[in-house]
Amino acid sequence: MKRKICVVVTARPSYARIKTALQAIRDHPDLELQLIVTGAHLSPLHGETVRDIEADGFPIAARIDNLLYSDRDAARLKGAASQLQVLAHVVDEMRPDWLLVPTDREEAITLALCGAYLGIPMAHYGAGDRVVGNVDDMMRHAVSRLAHLLFTSHEEARQRLIKGGEEEWRVHNVGLGGLDRIRETPEMTASELAPALSVKQIEKPYVVVVQHPLSSEWTKAGAQMRETLEAVVELGFTAFITYPNSDPGSNQIIEVIEEFASSHESIHAFKNIPDPLFINLLRGAALLLGNSSLGLMEAPFLHLPVINVGRRQSARFHAENVFFIDHDKDAIVKQARLILEDPATQARVRNCSNPFGEGRTGERIAQLLAETEIDRRLLDKDLTY
């Protein structure tokens, strides 16, 4: 009998990183995928990206519409409560053999709570990372304490979990799923990419901008985005900007993006860019600007220089391609010019390491879920101290 694997996805970035694992689970002869879609995927404001999931051929077992259209911090908590209430019913009905719990957001803690109270084994993907100053970091570590198997994207995260008391046999460094999709995505020329993005042409150098609000600074999100885009304008770059996530402060960021896009022909804004187009944009970009984990985790695989603005992602494990800069237009401009013009800076990026694997993460996750014995040793968690 096939093992049923239940997974929840809520937003574009988390789906992109777990997509190849979903494919590997769906295609494994001993596994059956149960996919629940919720959060920003169902939101027209964020591009209704559930259509991308459907286009990828994944059957959707359940949809939970829990996103509140509010820019207040309480909205995210209330949305999580709404999600948990419905998710508990859905998981109770499904009774899967495994819950594959993604990374560090609302769906991670709500799905983990379902597993803990219903006695369902859990595998936590993206465990062990350290990101200071964001509520997601606390959610990630809380979920790991509830999970029975821990999948990390790099060795430092694996060692952190073991030092924190997790039994070593439970912790597996499987690499980063985002690299799988980069490795598998066919290359496109600029002449193919431009019409697909509905722009006249793509001229280099250009910058890709992905900036999200930080939970501890969400009231400043609009002003912070303004500093970033003023730097882009001063540099004279063409910019391709995607909308932020659905966290508090995102509406402020969207307002600034729309203001700059309407007044500068060189700034192109998108609610969502389909994954094959986005990956090819990154392949040709002069740099990635903002504060997305994409810059710290996927970008080294492409040897793409990254300016990470502000405290989001601070203290997170990263390679040599990342430059941390304050929310300050002049500082951003100065660093961008070094990336474009300074041979030592260019050599640093060109020779950066890639600590996140070789792009085979989905296969490893599926195999571990298929082969790990579900017994009392797995289910009875203990600390090593």
Secondary structure as UniProt FT lines:
FT   STRAND          3..9
FT   HELIX           12..27
FT   TURN            29..30
FT   STRAND          31..38
FT   HELIX           39..42
FT   HELIX           44..46
FT   HELIX           50..55
FT   TURN            56..57
FT   STRAND          60..64
FT   HELIX           73..94
FT   STRAND          98..102
FT   TURN            103..104
FT   HELIX           106..118
FT   STRAND          122..125
FT   TURN            126..128
FT   TURN            132..133
FT   HELIX           135..146
FT   STRAND          149..152
FT   HELIX           155..163
FT   TURN            164..165
FT   HELIX           168..170
FT   STRAND          171..173
FT   HELIX           177..184
FT   HELIX           190..196
FT   TURN            197..198
FT   STRAND          206..210
FT   HELIX           215..220
FT   HELIX           221..235
FT   STRAND          238..242
FT   TURN            248..249
FT   HELIX           250..263
FT   TURN            265..266
FT   STRAND          267..270
FT   HELIX           275..284
FT   STRAND          287..290
FT   HELIX           293..297
FT   HELIX           299..302
FT   STRAND          306..309
FT   TURN            312..315
FT   TURN            320..321
FT   STRAND          322..325
FT   HELIX           329..341
FT   HELIX           343..350
FT   HELIX           361..371
FT   HELIX           376..379
//
